[in-house]
Amino acid sequence: MAEARSIHHWLAAGLGSGWLPKAPGTWGSLASLLPAWLIIEQFGVLTLLTGSLLLLLIGCWNCYVVLPTLKDKDPGWIVIDEWAGQWLALALILLLLNISLLSAICLAFIAFRGFDILKPWPISRIETMGPPWWSIMADDIAAGLIGAAVVIAGCLMLGLL
């Protein structure tokens, strides 16, 4: 990245996790899990859910500020969207399933990353809707919602509740 880095760049990069080499979205999702765990342990799952929505707002603002300074309108190093979607998936799974935190983290990570990478409909449609500062964030929120829904439905169908 040749552009000057500001606090907005740092936040958009998921506190720098998006600047790790290769697969920045996966690094961003992984990096989001330690703070998620700390939030859950200290303040509870509802705080993580609130945090995911706060990250959505912060992410939209940061993308709105950062994108005009860039040539690429969806650079891979912007991973605040992965943080928001990952936290959303984890919070919903923990709220609706009676499973261990470690199990929820693993399931949420696999489900979120799968939907974020594959981008099936409607996620693929959502990532093209609206201005880039919105679509960057919205498709990961959708991936978090759908990933959590699939995990929860799968557990219900398998009788694992």
Secondary structure by P-SEA (a helix, b strand, c coil): ccccccaaaaaaacccccccccaaaaaaaaaaaaaaaaaaacccaaaaaaaaaaaaaaaaaaaaaccccccccccccccaaaaaaaaaaaaaaaacccccaaaaaaaaaaaaaaaaaaccaaaaaaaacccaaaaaaaaaaaaaaaaaaaaaaaaaaaccc
